[in-house]
């Protein structure tokens, strides 16, 4: 007796062909865009684009006949965003050129700015997390009067433009008692790395508190209740139960806060000011070099920023696992 044919076989074959055609179309369109970006457009790029569109249309027809058009639209939108990003970065790299890239990436000036960005963002992230963990825990577990108002006020730096924060900091540090404290400590925030760390901390503290709250929200409070019922104090329960259970979310949050600190420049521009080797972290340095017409430096540092962003987001998802908070 012959085996009955698998009714799902035509659907699987159509899906396989559609994936192949869509992938081919994606690659062809990407090659066409890169050729245009490199100044090699014309007939060759047009043919690649036509073939890419044709492949995509063929995949859409196959999926439509198998009643899988909506998933195809969702996947196509995702691939379209990825293609845009790849063309965006690839065209920038082509614009810079291999020889110029080797020159700029070999300059100490670029890597000094990278190092300044890394260590200032690391210190400000540490300060933000030290304060953000107890604040996030309080927002997640403790009860306050008017809790929505308190949460809104703590989240203000997330919603207020960074440039406005930089402007507001002028009055904050130039009036008592903050001015007196800074004078007593001998700290000068203008045109200094200390000012960079201070601004990064002010901008990122709300991110840290909000992300830490999300990390603690993901922990089942029953574990804490069991710990307290066995006689453990609240601090001991936090250190030995809550924090270990939330560690993946906390680590992922730390990486996100670091990335936000490293990306800050608007508040720096208004409050700290631009000084070579003192305040020129990568995003601020891009703005300064852009005003100076040094496009090679701008493009090189922009590519470094993209690489740092890819590395930090990849690390966040790798470390955070299923509990990542972004």
C-alpha positions as MATLAB code, in Angstrom:
seq = 'XXXXXXXXXXXXXXXXXXXXXXXXXXXXXXXXXXXXXXXXXXXXXXXXXXXXXXXXXXXXXXXXXXXXXXXXXXXXXXXXXXXXXXXXXXXXXXXXXXXXXXXXXXXXXXXXXXXXXXXXXXXXXXXXXXXXXXXXXXXXXXXXXXXXXXXXXXXXXXXXXXXXXXXXXXXXXXXXXXXXXXXXXXXXXXXXXXXXXXXXXXXXXXXXXXXXXXXXXXXXXXXXXXXXXXXXXXXXXXXXXXXXXXXXXXXXXXXXXXXXXXXXXXXXXXXXXXXXXXXXXXXXXXXXXXXXXXXXXXXXXXXXXXXXXXXXXXXXXXXXXXXXXX';
ca = [
       0.000    0.000    0.000;
       1.442    3.313   -1.059;
       1.876    6.051    1.483;
      -0.548    8.928    1.122;
       1.076   12.129   -0.183;
       1.912   14.728    2.436;
      -0.674   17.545    2.028;
       1.758   20.080    3.489;
       4.490   19.315    0.952;
       3.392   21.894   -1.678;
       3.161   24.552    1.031;
       6.656   23.770    2.313;
       8.077   23.808   -1.215;
       6.415   27.130   -1.960;
       7.786   28.549    1.280;
      11.306   27.335    0.441;
      11.160   28.847   -3.051;
       9.750   32.093   -1.674;
      12.546   32.386    0.896;
      15.133   31.756   -1.818;
      13.607   34.333   -4.154;
      13.242   36.912   -1.376;
      16.835   36.398   -0.265;
      18.070   36.710   -3.827;
      16.067   39.874   -4.354;
      17.417   41.336   -1.098;
      21.024   40.684   -2.153;
      20.469   42.078   -5.655;
      18.863   45.273   -4.368;
      21.664   45.683   -1.833;
      24.297   45.320   -4.573;
      22.446   47.834   -6.743;
      22.317   50.359   -3.894;
      26.018   49.910   -3.135;
      26.906   50.421   -6.803;
      24.899   53.626   -6.855;
      26.559   54.789   -3.624;
      29.979   54.083   -5.145;
      29.136   56.206   -8.184;
      28.879   53.177  -10.479;
      25.195   53.421  -11.285;
      23.728   53.250  -14.748;
      22.605   50.163  -16.655;
      24.315   47.655  -14.358;
      22.704   48.996  -11.204;
      19.331   49.259  -12.968;
      19.475   45.622  -14.062;
      20.325   44.489  -10.558;
      17.444   46.536   -9.150;
      14.970   45.131  -11.713;
      16.079   41.575  -11.024;
      15.799   42.200   -7.274;
      12.261   43.593   -7.582;
      11.306   40.686   -9.855;
      12.599   38.151   -7.352;
      10.679   39.833   -4.563;
       7.496   39.920   -6.668;
       7.886   36.212   -7.458;
       8.219   35.418   -3.764;
       5.112   37.485   -3.014;
       3.077   35.616   -5.665;
       4.117   32.226   -4.287;
       3.233   33.225   -0.736;
      -0.068   34.765   -1.826;
      -1.111   31.521   -3.504;
      -0.344   29.668   -0.264;
      -2.230   32.257    1.866;
       0.954   33.444    3.555;
       1.011   37.011    2.265;
       0.811   38.792    5.665;
       3.875   37.004    7.093;
       5.640   37.844    3.848;
       4.807   41.530    4.272;
       6.122   41.484    7.861;
       9.344   39.750    6.832;
       9.778   42.096    3.851;
       9.417   45.134    6.116;
      12.063   43.708    8.457;
      14.429   42.959    5.572;
      13.788   46.434    4.175;
      14.896   48.047    7.438;
      18.000   45.847    7.556;
      18.819   46.680    3.940;
      18.459   50.392    4.682;
      20.872   50.111    7.596;
      23.383   48.134    5.545;
      23.235   50.606    2.654;
      23.471   53.492    5.125;
      26.672   52.169    6.668;
      28.063   50.692    3.453;
      27.620   53.899    1.459;
      29.361   55.833    4.238;
      32.289   53.402    4.129;
      32.435   53.664    0.334;
      32.384   57.457    0.579;
      35.357   57.379    2.936;
      37.356   54.876    0.870;
      39.807   52.217    2.000;
      42.912   54.397    1.823;
      41.363   57.260    3.790;
      39.873   54.809    6.282;
      43.301   53.276    6.899;
      44.754   56.743    7.406;
      42.129   58.016    9.855;
      41.868   54.760   11.780;
      45.620   54.812   12.250;
      45.657   58.271   13.840;
      46.140   58.679   17.581;
      43.632   61.530   17.578;
      40.755   59.183   16.784;
      41.667   56.557   19.394;
      42.254   59.198   22.057;
      38.665   60.299   21.528;
      37.463   56.692   21.671;
      39.292   56.193   24.974;
      37.899   59.441   26.398;
      34.395   58.280   25.448;
      34.888   54.834   26.987;
      36.265   55.865   30.361;
      33.971   58.845   30.954;
      30.899   56.806   30.013;
      32.071   53.966   32.274;
      32.460   56.210   35.323;
      29.151   58.018   34.767;
      27.400   54.673   34.209;
      28.809   53.344   37.479;
      27.496   56.393   39.339;
      24.093   56.126   37.651;
      23.755   52.430   38.449;
      24.816   52.910   42.087;
      21.940   55.353   42.500;
      19.602   53.723   39.986;
      19.463   50.306   41.691;
      17.915   51.533   44.988;
      15.644   53.975   43.128;
      14.499   51.252   40.732;
      13.884   48.881   43.632;
      11.866   51.521   45.450;
       9.715   52.192   42.375;
       9.187   48.468   41.846;
       8.544   47.223   45.396;
       7.746   50.077   47.775;
       4.527   52.037   48.042;
       4.547   55.827   47.815;
       1.844   58.465   47.969;
       1.018   59.716   44.459;
       3.249   57.033   42.860;
       2.513   58.127   39.298;
       3.592   61.681   40.020;
       6.830   60.482   41.648;
       7.587   58.132   38.730;
       6.854   60.943   36.254;
       9.220   63.355   37.994;
      12.001   60.752   38.121;
      11.515   60.046   34.403;
      11.731   63.726   33.427;
      15.338   63.562   32.106;
      14.204   60.818   29.715;
      11.619   63.094   28.086;
      13.258   66.512   28.406;
      15.632   67.257   25.504;
      19.276   66.845   26.458;
      20.024   70.376   25.231;
      17.459   71.735   27.694;
      19.119   69.759   30.492;
      22.467   71.288   29.544;
      20.986   74.777   29.696;
      19.291   74.124   33.057;
      22.545   72.872   34.562;
      24.014   76.378   34.284;
      21.747   77.715   36.993;
      22.089   74.540   39.053;
      25.878   74.749   39.431;
      26.156   78.516   39.682;
      23.904   79.073   42.694;
      24.275   78.021   46.343;
      24.596   75.447   47.748;
      25.944   73.562   44.708;
      28.333   76.370   43.807;
      29.728   76.381   47.336;
      30.229   72.617   47.324;
      32.050   72.708   43.984;
      34.300   75.549   45.164;
      35.115   73.705   48.392;
      36.039   70.564   46.431;
      38.014   72.538   43.849;
      35.991   71.120   40.940;
      35.665   72.986   37.657;
      33.040   71.519   35.349;
      33.491   73.752   32.303;
      35.876   72.473   29.606;
      36.898   69.434   31.654;
      36.414   65.676   31.689;
      34.814   66.049   35.124;
      32.082   68.132   33.529;
      31.608   65.451   30.859;
      31.068   62.790   33.534;
      28.694   65.065   35.453;
      26.542   65.737   32.377;
      26.487   62.070   31.363;
      25.420   61.137   34.886;
      22.580   63.687   34.966;
      21.294   62.547   31.566;
      21.480   58.801   32.284;
      20.303   58.545   35.893;
      16.645   58.428   34.840;
      17.417   55.698   32.288;
      19.187   53.705   34.989;
      16.298   54.014   37.460;
      13.672   53.083   34.876;
      15.606   50.096   33.546;
      16.410   48.834   37.035;
      12.717   49.036   37.895;
      11.934   46.896   34.846;
      14.572   44.382   35.968;
      13.090   44.098   39.466;
       9.541   43.945   38.078;
      10.569   40.762   36.255;
      11.392   39.042   39.575;
       8.528   37.112   41.167;
       7.900   38.731   44.594;
       6.954   35.339   46.032;
      10.648   34.485   46.374;
      11.159   37.592   48.477;
       8.121   36.782   50.593;
       9.479   33.286   51.287;
      12.841   34.754   52.274;
      11.221   37.231   54.664;
       9.014   34.492   56.148;
      12.172   32.511   56.968;
      13.505   35.403   59.019;
      15.742   37.204   56.517;
      15.848   40.986   56.786;
      14.831   43.204   53.871;
      18.458   44.141   52.992;
      19.507   40.476   53.185;
      16.581   39.459   50.980;
      17.531   42.119   48.459;
      21.211   41.114   48.354;
      20.755   37.326   48.383;
      17.440   36.840   46.586;
      16.220   39.827   44.557;
      19.513   41.034   43.120;
      20.766   37.577   42.007;
      17.408   36.855   40.323;
      17.508   40.217   38.550;
      21.205   40.071   37.630;
      20.652   39.493   33.900;
      18.316   42.449   33.663;
      20.653   44.584   35.763;
      23.628   43.762   33.532;
      21.624   44.440   30.374;
      20.436   47.728   31.871;
      24.010   48.684   32.712;
      25.027   48.210   29.072;
      22.092   50.303   27.815;
      22.945   53.105   30.264;
      26.586   52.987   29.151;
      25.541   53.299   25.502;
      23.314   56.267   26.343;
      26.136   57.977   28.247;
      28.577   57.403   25.383;
      26.071   58.888   22.913;
      25.475   62.125   24.813;
      26.620   65.390   23.250;
      23.822   68.000   23.178;
      24.047   68.814   26.885;
      27.855   68.733   26.641;
      27.767   71.285   23.851;
      25.825   73.788   25.951;
      27.169   73.138   29.438;
      30.765   71.894   29.126;
      31.981   73.282   25.811;
      34.376   71.789   23.272;
      38.039   71.366   24.217;
      40.505   69.109   22.419;
      41.506   66.060   24.505;
      39.284   67.200   27.387;
      35.628   67.116   26.349;
      35.682   65.841   22.748;
      33.976   62.483   23.242;
      33.060   60.816   19.949;
      29.560   62.257   19.290;
      30.643   65.743   20.385;
      33.839   65.445   18.334;
      31.769   64.610   15.246;
      29.833   67.845   15.691;
      32.992   69.873   16.251;
      34.775   68.418   13.209;
      31.663   68.848   11.091;
      31.684   72.569   11.865;
      35.370   72.588   10.949;
      34.687   70.954    7.576;
      36.781   67.861    8.398;
      34.508   65.285    6.762;
      37.046   62.480    6.845;
      37.238   62.653   10.618;
      33.441   62.893   10.891;
      32.833   59.805    8.766;
      35.568   57.789   10.500;
      34.246   58.565   13.970;
      30.678   57.895   12.834;
      31.701   54.400   11.733;
      33.354   53.828   15.123;
      30.115   54.921   16.814;
      28.164   52.400   14.727;
      30.588   49.623   15.679;
      30.314   50.551   19.369;
      26.521   50.559   19.114;
      26.437   47.126   17.456;
      28.811   45.720   20.085;
      26.867   47.134   23.042;
      23.440   46.069   21.770;
      24.742   42.605   20.935;
      26.268   42.310   24.407;
      23.016   43.468   25.982;
      20.995   40.778   24.256;
      23.633   38.129   24.885;
      23.955   38.911   28.596;
      20.319   39.794   29.203;
      18.976   36.636   27.567;
      15.194   36.520   27.767;
      15.157   39.085   30.529;
      16.665   41.948   28.575;
      14.853   45.176   29.239;
      15.120   47.050   25.975;
];
